Amino acid sequence: MKKFPLAAAFWTMCGTAAAEGAPQAAIELYVDTATRQIFAEPGPGRQRLGKFVQAADEAAPAANSVATAPAGASVRAPAGTATASSAAGATTPAGASGKPLASSKAWYDKLSIRGYVQMRYNQGLDDGAKDLKSPGDRFIGRDQGFGIRRARVVISGDVSDKMSIYIQPDLASTPTGSSTTNFAQLRDAYADLWLDKEKTWRIRAGQSKIPYGFEDLQSSQNRLTMDRADALNSAVRDERDLGVFAYWSPTEIKERFSYLQKSGLKGSGDYGMFGIGVYNGQGANRPDRNDQLHTVVHFSYPFKFANGQYLEVGADAYKGRYVVSTGSATIGGATFTPVVDAPEEGSTDQRVAAHVVYYPQPFGFQAEWTVGKGPELDVARRTVRTKSLRGGYAQVMYKFDGEYGSFMPFAKWQTYRGAAKFDTNAPKMSVDELEAGVEWQPNSAVELAVAFANMRRTDVSAAPYRMVEGKLLRVQLQVNY
């Protein structure tokens, strides 16, 4: 064990003072990060350990006790002393019995703040690109320049052993019909109520992501491609809604989910190996309109092979009724407002989906497919009625780390034939798209993605809902903090 002369002198002084009955005042200690020596005063290169006090003995002197300090710094105390540990600058004073008292750390000191910002730029490569519209990127189309797609701030932490909170506003939202960008809008606001000591069971209450699909659960901060596939993303507006969910992840599976997200392999995070819940069904930041809750069931299992390769497979399903918003539309020279062919509580809205992810170690493959039925505009009948839908995507990627950071080239194909239920009149949406690019991450704080996209999609923003084809060069800079 290394010796620390000043620390030894300090503890000797404390022992002498205690023997003489002197009052015991707390003293702050500091460790030199280079020499690992202990000092009683701050200085260059010294890290604060915390406050320490001498505790009175109630029994015979025991063996030497050791004061806890940052890794590599050990302090041997003489018999009869009690010590406290310091975590992140907090102190835990020792009681009269020599046992440390419960931490006095306030709940707000347990919270963390993080986030990210994404800046986008799209450059059309042909005339058709000017008329493109995509639900996933409002900066596609005419008269566009640089845009802030995401400006997120996350406040999260364990308020207690039984409850965690997660609050995430987005400072780059644009309300429907607004010509001004960068409004603040709530994305997540929920509490996780842990039901067991191992934290394998939890109840999540509030506005959060709906556990349907893999890519929808994957944060935009972690996702490789520019936007989510329309087939899956058309199920839940902004991927979120207000509801209550139960999640279960055994300890080993929790560790796998955590590793896949933090290792740079583009995991989706822990939304339970199994999950079930109920939610409003009208989308994030929108009130319920029919007193009819949606129900969702989620399953996802990450396999780990002997060679360290991860493979995740899963399936999801939801069911409910959705209330469509209608408005005047002019199609084929006729102007009309469609009638919704459904009960007052809304149209049938139900889907099932499956996914498989072979994580890039270094080669990777990812695919999802969904089928179901929901409300869709029937132009010939001038009604919105229940119709079938289908679609999905397939994606390949390759990850390699070099002297200049991490590179991950990718290619993604997606297709969708079904309604855009969140748009006025729920028009039919046809999508065929191919995107290829590369993401470069020179360090953990910066990511740069460049991609080429060949799009063929319906403009569902306004009648007559034309099909548009175009080619784009897309660039995104992301900073993490």
N, C-alpha and C positions, 0 to 999 in steps of 0.2 A: 504494500500500500504506500502511495506517495505521502510524504510528510509536508505539513503546512505549518511553519513556525508561528506565524501570526495567529492562526486558528488555535494552535495548542496553547499559546499564551492567553488568548481570549477565554478559552474554556477553563483554564487554570484560574484566571481572574474571577470568572463566574462562580467556580467552586469555592474559592476563598470568600467571596462576598456572601455566598449563601451560608457558609459556615459561621460568618460573623453576624448573620441576621440582617444584612443590608437589604434595602428594598430592591426588587428586581425590575429594572426598566428594560423595555424591549430595545434591541439594537439591530440595525440593518447590516447585512453582510453582502459582499460582492465577490465574484470569482473572476479572475483574469482568464479570458478565453484562450490565451496562448500558453501561459505557464501553469494554469489551474491552481494558482495560489489564492488564498482567501484574504480579503481586505475588509476593513471596517469603514472605508470611505469610497465614494464613487471615483472613477477616473477613466482615462482612455482605455478602451478594450476590456472594461470590466462589466460583467453582467450581474444584475441584481438577483440575489437569492431569495430575499424576503426578510421579515422581522423574526428574531429569535429571542426567547426569554428563558430564564432559569426557573425551573419548577421545583417546589419544595418536595422533599422526600417524605413518604408516609410509611415506608418500610425500609428494610436493610438495603444498602447500596447494591445495585445490580451490576451486571457486566456492562462494559462500555456500550453505549448506544451510538448510532451513526445518524448524523443529520443528513436528510435528503437534499440533493442539489442536482443541477443539470448533469447530464451524462458526462462522466469523466472526472467530476469533482467530488471527492469523498472527504468528509470531516469526521474525525474520531473524537467523541466527547468523553470526558472523564465520568466516572461513576457518579450517579446521583443527578445527572442532568437529563432534561427532556428536550426534544427538538420538534420542529414543525417543518413541513415540506412546502415548497412554493411552486405553484403551477401557473404559468403565464402571468407571473407577477403577483398573484394572489397569495395571502398568508393564511396559515391555519395555526393559531396559537395553541400551546399545550395547556391542559387543565392542571389543577392541583394534584391529580392522581398520576400525572405523567402521561396520560392518554390524550391524543390530539382531539380537540373539540371539532364539532361538525363545521364544515366550511361555511363562512359567512358571505360567500359570493352571492350577489343579488342575481335574480333571474335574467335581468337585462345585460349582465356581464357575460352571460353564457351564449349570447346571440352572435352570429357572424354576418358580415355584409360582403357580398360579392356580386358579380354581374358581367355583362359583356355588351359590346356595341358592334353592329354590323353596318357597313357602308356598301351600297350597291351601285353598279353602273352597268347598263345594258346598251349595246350598240347594234342596231339593225344592220344586217348584211345584205338585204334585198328590199324591194318595195313593199312586199307583203308584211314585213316585220312592223311597219308603222301601224297596222290595224290589229295587231295581236293584243289580246287581253288574257291575263291569267289570274285566277283567284289567289295564287301563291305569291305573286310579286306585282304590286301596284305600280312599279316603275318600268313595266313593259308597255310599249305603245308610243304614241306620238308625243313630241315635245318633252322628252324626258332627259334628265341629266343625272347628277349624283343624287342619291337618296339614302336616308337612314332607315334601314328596314327594321332593325331591332335596337332598342336602348333599354336594356333590362337591368334592374337592381333587385337582388334577392336578399331578403332578411330571413334567416332561419336559425334554428338551434333547439336544444333541449331545455325547455322551461323547467321540467322536473324529470325524475326517472320514469314517470308515467305519461308524459306528454311532450310532444315536439310541435313546433309551429313552422310554417313556411308561407311567406308573403312575397309576391312578385308583381310589381307594376311594370308596365311598358311605357316608356316616355316617348315613343315614336309612333303612336297610333293615329289613324285618321278616321273620324266618325263618318258614317254614310252621308253622302251629300255635301261634305265639307270640301272646300278648296284649299284649306289650310292644313298643313301636316304637323306632326309631332305634338299630339295631345297625350296627356297621361291617362292610362286606362288600366284597370285591374286585370291581371292575368290569373294569378293564383292567390288564394287566401284560405288556408285550411289548417287543421290541427290533426296530428296523428296521436291517437290514444292507445298506448301500449297495454296489452292485456296480460302479458307474462314477463318474467324477469329476463328471459333470453331475447325478448323483443322479436319473436317470430310471428306473433299475431298482433294485428293493429286494426283499429277503426279509423278511417279517414273521413272527416266531415268538413264540408266547405266547397269552395270552387276549386276544382283541380282537373287534371287530365282524365279523360274517360279511358279506361283500360281496354281499348279496342285497336288491335293491330300493333305492329312493332314500330314502324316509322313514325306514327302519330305520337307514340310515347317518347320517342327519341327527341331530345332537346335540339332546337335549331343551333345551339352552341356546339353540339357534338355531331350533328348530321353531316354527312359527306357531301351530298348533292345540294344544289341551290334550294330546291323546293320539295315538299312532300308530294307523293303521287296523288292525283285527283281521285282515283277510285276509292282509296282509303280515307283521304282527307275530307271527302264530301259527306262522310257519315256524321261527323261532329264538328260544328263550327268552332274554329280556333282550338280544336282538339279538347276543349274544356266545357264543363257545365257544373251546375250546383247540385250536390247530392251527398250521399253517404255510402261508403264502400268498406268492405272487409277484405283484408289481404293477409295471406299466410305465406311465409318463406322460411323453411328450415334454416338453421344456422349456416350450414355448408352452402346452401343455395344463395343466401344473402351475401356471403363472401364472394361468390362467383359473380353475382350481379355487380357488386361494388368494384371488383377488379376489372371487369369488362368496360365499365364506364371510365375509370380513372387511368387505365393503361393506355388510352389512345386508340383502342380497338373499336370505338364507336358503339358501345353498348347503349341500351335504352334506360338503364337504371332499374331499381327494384320496385316494381309494381306488383309484386307477389308472384310466387310460383302458381298460386291460385288466388283468384279474386272474384268478388261478386258485389253488386251494388245497384242502387236506384238513383236516378237523377231526373231533372226536369225535362230535358229533351229538346229545348228550343235553342240551345247554344249558350256560349259564355256571355255574361253581362246582359242577358235577356230574361225577362220574367216568364214564368210558366203561363201558358194560354189555354190549357184545357183540363187542369186538375187530373191529368193522367201521367204517371211517372213511367219513364223508360227503365228497363231492367237490362243489365249487362253481366256477362260471365266471361272470365278471362283465365287462360292457362298458358304458361310459358316455362320451358325447362331447358337450362343451359347444361349440356353434357361437357365433361372435361375428359379428354382421352389421355392415355399414358404418356404420349409425347408432348402434352401441354396444349394441344389444339382444342379449341372450343367450338361447339356446334349447338345452336339454340333452335328449338322448334316450339311452335305454339299454335293455339287456336282460340278464337273469340266469337261471341255472338251477342246481339242485343235485339230488343224488341220494344215497341211502343207505338204511340200515335203522334204525328207531327202536324201542326197547324200551318198551312201555307199562306204566305202573303200574296195577294193578287193585285193587279193594276191594269190599266189600259195598255193594250199592245196593238201595233199595226203590222200585220203580216199579210203579204199578198194583196195589198191594196185595201184590206178590210181592217177596221178598227173595232176591237172588242175587249171586254174584260171577262176572262174565263170563269166558269162556275166550278167550284170544287165538288167533285162527286165523292163525298165522304160524309160520315156522321159529324155532328157538331163538335165532338171531341177530337176530330182530326183524322188524317189519312194514315193508313197502315204504313209503318216504317220499321223494317226488320232486315237484318243482314247477318251473315256468318263470314268469317275470314280465317285464313291460315297463313303462317309465315315460317320461313326457314332462313337461318343466318349461319353461314360458315365464315367465322371471323378471319380477317386478313392477317395470317401469320405464316408467310407474308401474303399468299393469295387468298382472296375472299370472295364469297358469293352470297347474295341476299335476294330474296324474292317473297312477294306477298300476292294473294289473290282473294277477292271477295265476290260474293254473289248475294242477291236478295231482291227485295221489292220495296217500292216507296212511291210517293206522289210524283207525277210527271205530267207536263203539259201535253195534251193531245190537240194539236192545232186543228185537225180536220173536224173534231167534235167541239172544239172551243171549250174544253173542260180540263180540269186537272184531276187525273184519276190514277189509281194504283197500277204501276207497271214494273216489270222486272229490270234488273240492272246487273252488270258484271264488269270486272276489270281488275287490273293489278300491274305489277312491274317486276322486272328482273334486273339485277345490277351485279357487275363484277368490279373488283378493285384489287389493288396490289400495294402493300405497304413496305417501304424500306427506309431505314434510318442511315444517314450519312453524316459527313463532316459538317454539312450546312443545314442540318435539321432533318425533319421527317417529311417524306413525300408519299402521296397516295393518289396515283392516277385511277380513274374510274370511268365506267360507261354504264348508262342506264336507259332502258327502254320501258315505256309505260303505255297503257291503253285503258280506255274507259268508255263504256256505253251505258249511260244512265242519267238520272236527273240531277240538276244542281238545285236541291231542295231549298237551300237557304236564299237563293235569288228570287226576286219577284216572279211569280207564275211558275216556278219550278221548271224551267225549260230543260229540254233534253240536251245533254252535254256529250259530245263526241271528242275524244282525245287520242291522238297518236303522236308520240314524241320520242325523240332520241337525243340524249345529252351525253357528252364526253368531255372530260376535263382532268384537272389535277389540283390537289390541295397541297400547299407547302406550309409547314409549320416550323419556322426557324427556332422558335422557343415556345414555351407554354403560354406566353402572353399574346402572341401574334399568329394569325392564320391568314393566308392569302389563297383564294381559289379562283381559277380561271377555267371557263367552260364554253364549249360550242353547243348550241341547241338548234335542232331542226324541229319546229313545232307545226302541228296541224290540229287546231282546236276550235270549238265553238265559242263565239263571243256571247256569253250568257248575261252580260251586263245590261243589254237592252235589245228589244225586238228590232229587226226580224230574226235575231239569233243566227247570224251568218257564220259559215265556216271560213276560217282564215288560216293561211299557211305562211310561214316566214322563218327566217334563219337569224340567229342572234349570237353575238359574242357577249358573254356575261363575266363580270368580275366582282368579287366580293372581298373586302378587307374586314377582318374581325379582330378586335382587341378584347382580351380577357383580363379581368381584374378581381 
